Amino acid sequence: MNLLDVLRTAIFALRGNWMRSALTSLGVIIGIAAVIVMVSVGQGTQAEIDRQLSGLGAQKLDIGPSAGRSPGGARMSASSFFTLNEGDIDAIRQEIPEVQYISGSLRGSSQVVYAERNWNSSWRGVQPDFLEINGWTIANGSGFEPQHFTGAERVVLLGETVRRELFGEESGIGEQVRIGRTIFTVLGTLGSKGLSGFGSDQDEILMVPLDTARRRLMGAMGLPAGAVMDVSLTVADAGDLGYVQNEVESLLRQRHRIGPGEPDDFQVRNVSQLVATRNQTTSQMSWLLGAVATISLIVGGIGIMNIMLVSVTERIREIGLRMAVGAGPSDIRRQFLAEAMLLSLGGGVLGIALGVVGALLVGRYNTELPIQLNGNVVALAAGFSVATGLFFGYYPARKASELDPIEALRQQ
């Protein structure tokens, strides 16, 4: 028998009991569909995590007060929380050449008012490198100039959410707004960054020069001279990040006169550690999806093997007749193997269609779950469905081919 004859015979046999064939393929259909939906959601989620981490910067260090010090207590002295200052920033810039950009900042929140509109927003007092370090761009207007930092100028950059709430469709460039009790001129607006990895609106922000924030927005707090809340820096080469972290910690201990065994009054967070955690999580997710795919296909394959064994038992006399008229063991084996592979392949095609539709529906009705369909995954699913039929169909096919023709013809 040639291949065409084998396929024609296999299709005829499956059509004779189409309901059983459909139910047999159900395990493969559900397994393949589930794998495609889960992989699409998993890859979409991983891509979103990548995007958020790239926004943090994989070549970045954040320096802040130690974990035991909190700005929440209003009765604490300013010096008990503001342990970093501009002198630390200058020392890091001068003594650690691997540092590419560095900026200190102050932060807080205030009511911002324009005409009859007002909005409560967080603000940042920043140094020149802050926008570069954190990936901010200027959407309209202009950014800060050197004289704005040295003269504590009352100028402000608006985040997209604040701009929209205060000015609607207008850009607001050149207009004056009141932040707290101080009037500021809108210098420009920032490019939109959307939600952060923690779900907060990154565009709900105002930026002013660091000295301006210290004098105009935090003057009543009695800050230590040159104090900053936190410091961010980046390095040109990601391979230098660990070395720079050690150098920064050593330099700050020296400048803050922290003796051996004494706790640091600062902490350094290495963003690359978040990337490493993400990679570990991704690896674990991949293993989990692989395990689910394997279990689903094994269950479907066992169903196919079980039905094929039943089919062999029901068709013993038919097998005997085929052998009596000249069919060899290889012909019988190919016929039953073709039936198993058609069941599996048909289930795989329907599973792929169901999985793609399911993934699209999940992405449409649940916007919090990003979907990323991958053609390679679909092709791999199709390959697995064929392999499942080949693997689990071989034993019933071999059993059928090993039947004795005479004994088979005696079966009623």
N, C-alpha and C positions, 0 to 999 in steps of 0.2 A: 504493500500500500504506500502510495506517495503521500506527501504532507497534506495536499488538498483533500485527499480521500479521508485521511485521519481526522482532519478538522471537520469535514462534513459529517462524518459518523459521530464525532463527539457532540456536535451541535444538535444532531437529531436525537441522541440519547438524553441530553439535558432538556430538550424541549418536551420530551415525553413526560417529564415530571417537573414542570417549570416552577410550581409552588415550592417544592422541596429545594430546588436549585437556588431560588431567590432567598429562602430562609438560611440556606447554607452560607451564602455570600454575605449575610447580614453582619456577621462578626467582623469580616474584613472591612465592610463598608463603614461600620461605626469606628473601628480602630483607626483606619486611615483618616477619616474625617476629624476625629478627635486630635490626632497628631498634628494635622495641618492647622487647626484652630489654635492649639496650644503653642505650636512653634511660631505662628504668626503673631500672637499676643506676646510671647516671650521675646522674639526679636525686636518687635516694636518697642517694648519696654526697655530692652537693653540699649536700643538706639537713643531713646529719650534720656536714659541715664548718662550715656556718652555725651549727649549734647549739654546736659546740665553740668557734668564734670568739666567739660571743656570750657564752660563759662567760668568755672572757678579757677581754672588754670593749673595744669599739671606741673608747672615749673614755679610754683608760688609757695611762699611761707607767710603765715599770718602770726603776728605776735601780739599778745594781749596780757592783761593782768592775770595772775595765777588764779586757778579755779576756786581757791578759798576766799578770793576777794570779789565782792559783788557791788555793783553800783546801786542796788535796790535800796540799801539802807540810807535814808535821808539824813540820819543823825551822824553818819560816819564823816570824818574829816576828808577833805578832798585828796590829801596826800596818801590816804590809806587805799585809794583805788587808782589814782593816776600815778602809776609807778614808772611810766615811760614818758620820755620827753624828746624834744627836737634835738637835744645834744646826743641822745642815743642814735637817732636817725643819721645825723651828720657823721658820727663815729663809724657806724656800719658802712655808710657810703664811702668813706675815706680809707678804711682799713681792710675792707673785704672787696677786692676788685672784681670778683665773680658776680657781684650783685649788679643786675642790669637796671632795674627801676626800683625805687623805694618811696613810700609815702606814709606819713602819719595822718590820722584823722580824729575828729571829734564827731559825736553823733547825739541826736536828741530828737524831739518832736515838738511841733508848734502849730498853732493855727495860722494858716496863710490866707490873706484876705485880698480880694480885688473887687472894687466897687461894691456891689451887693452880694457877691459870691464869696464863700469861704470854704476851706477844706483843711482838715487836720492831716498833716503829713509828717513823715520823718524827714530829717535833714542831715547832711554830712558836711562838716568842715574839712576840706581836703587840701593836699599839696599838689604841685604840678603833675606828678607821675600817677596820681590816683586813677584817672580815667584810663590810661594806658594799661595799668596793672589789671584792672577789673573789666576790661573790654567794653568800656562805654564809648559811644560815638556821638558826635554833634549832628542832630538832624536838621536844625534850622538855626540861623544866627551864627554866633561865634563862640569859641571857648574862652577860657581865662587867659589873660596876658600876664607877663611877669609883674607889671606894676600893680595888678589886682592883688597879688599875694603880699608884696612888700608894703603896700599902703592900706591894707585892711579895707579895700573898697567894698561898698555895699552893692554887689552884683550877685546874681543868682542864675543857675541853670535849672530848668524845670524838667522833671520826668514827665513822660507822656500822659500818665493818668492825672497828674496835678494840672498840666496844661489844659487837658480836656475839661476838667471840672471847673477851672477858672475862666477859660476863654472860649470854650466850645469849639467852633471850627476855625477860630483865629489862632495865629501863631503866638501872639502875646509878646513878640520881640519888641524891646524898647519900652514896654509898659512898666508901671511901678506897682509892686505888690507889698503888702505889709506882712512880715513874718514876726510874730510876737508883737513887739512894740516898735520895730525898726523897719523903715522903708527901704526896699531893694529895687534895683532896676533889672529887668529880665534881659539877660545877655544872650541866651540861646536856649534851645530845647534839646533834650537827650533822645537818642534813638531808642526805640522800644525794645525791651528785653523780656517782657512777659512774666510768667510765674516762675518762681524759683523752685528748686527741688523740694522745698518744704511747703509749697503751695502759697507763699506770700507774693504779693504784687511788687515786683522789683521796680516798676515804673512810678510807684507812689513815693517819690523822693525829690528832695531839693538839694542842690550842691552850692556851697559858698566857699570862698577861700578860707584857709585854716585860721589865720589871724582874725578874720572877720567874725567867724563863729565864736572864737574865744572871747573877743571883746564885746560883740553886739548881742550874741545869743546866750552866752554862758557867763557874762560878766559878774552876775550876782553870786556865783558859786565860789568865788575866791580860789580859782585854780592855782596850783603851783606854776611858777614861771615856765613857759614853753611846754606845758603838759599836753599829752595826747592820750586818747583812750586806747588806740591800737595802731599797729604798724603793719603794712603789707609790703612784700618785696617779691621780685621775680629774678630768676637767673637766666642767662642766655642759653646755657647748656643744662638740660635736665639731669645729666650725670653729675653735675656739681651740687645738686640740691642737698644731699646728705652732708657733704663737707661744709657747705655754707651754713646749714642748720647748727652743726657743732661749733663753728666759728662764732656765729651770732650768740649762741648760749654762753660760750666762754667769755666773749666780749662784754655781754650784759652783766654777767656775774661780777666781772672785774669792775665795771663802771658803777654797779650798785653795791659794791663792797659786801658781797655775799660770801661768807666763809665756807670752808669745807664742811659738809654735813648739814648746812643750814638750808631751809627750803627756799626755792626761787620765788621772787615776787613777780614773776612773769611766766608765761607759757608760750611755746612755739608749736604751731600746728602745721604739719607737713601735708599739703594737699595730695601729694603722690601716695600717701597712705590710704586716702579715700579711693584712689584709682586701684591700688592693690586689692582693697576690700571688694571693690566692684568686680575685678577680674575673678576673684575667688568665688563670688556669688554667681557670676556668669557661668563659670565652670560647673558649679554644683547644679545650676538650673539645666545646663546642657545634659548632664548625666541623668537628671530626673526625667527630662523629656525623652531621652534615649531609652530609659527603663520603661516608661509608660508605653512608648511605641513598640518596644519588644514584647511586652506583656500582651498588648492589644493584638499584635499580629500572631503571636503564639496561640492565643485563644481562638482567633479566626481560623488559623491553620489546623488546629486540632479538630474544629468543627468540620472542616473540609475533609480531613482524613477519616473521621468517623463516618461521614455520609458516604464517602467512596468505598469504605470497607463494607458498609451495608449494601451499597450498589453491587459490589463484587458478589456478595452472598446471594442477592436476588437474581443475578444474571449468570449464574454458573452454567446453566444449560445453554444459554446464548454463546458463552465463551467456548463451550465444547463444540457447538455447531460451527463456529468460525474456524476453530482449529481443524475440524474434520474436513472442511472444504479448502484447506490450504494455508490458513493464517498461521504464521509462526509466533513464538513467544514474544519476539520484538514488536510485532504488529499489535498484539494485545496490550503490551506494556505501553506503547506509544498512544494507543487509543485512550486508555484510562488516565495516563499522564496528561494528555491534552484536555480531557474533561476537567481534571483538577485545576489545571492552569487557566482554563476559560472561566471557571467559577471564581478563582482568585482575581484574575485580571478584570473580569466584569465588576466584581465587588470593589476593586481598586479604583476603576474609572468612576463609578457612582460615588465612592467615598471621597475622591478628589473633588468632584463637583459639589458634593454636600459640604465638604470642608471649606472650599473657597467661598461659597455662599454664606456659610456660617460665620467665617472670619469677617466678611464684609458687613454682615448684620451686626456683629459685635462692635465693630468700629463705628457703625452708624448710630447705634442706639446707646452706646456707652462710650462717650468721648473721653473718659478718664483712662480708658485702656487703649493705648496707641497700637495700631495694627500695621504690620509690615509683611506683605505677602512676598515669598521668595520662590522664584521659578525653580531653583535647584532643589528646594524641599519638595515641591510637587513632583518633579522628575524622580527624585529619590523614593518618594512614596509609591509611584508607579512601579519602579524597579523592585521594591520590596514586596509589592503585591504579587508580581510574577514569581519572585524567588520563593515566596510562601507557598504558592501552588506547586512549584517544582519540588520543594523539600518535603512537604507533607503529603503530596500526591504520589511520591515515588514508592512508598511501602505498599499501599493498596494496588498500584499498578504492577509491581513485582509479584505480589501474591497472586494476582489474576493470571499473570503470564506463566506461573509455575504450576497451574492446575493440570491434572492429568486429563487428556481429552476423553478417554473412555469413562472415567469416573464422573466427569462433568456431564456427559450425555445420559448417564443413569439418573441424574437429578430430575425430579418432577417439578 
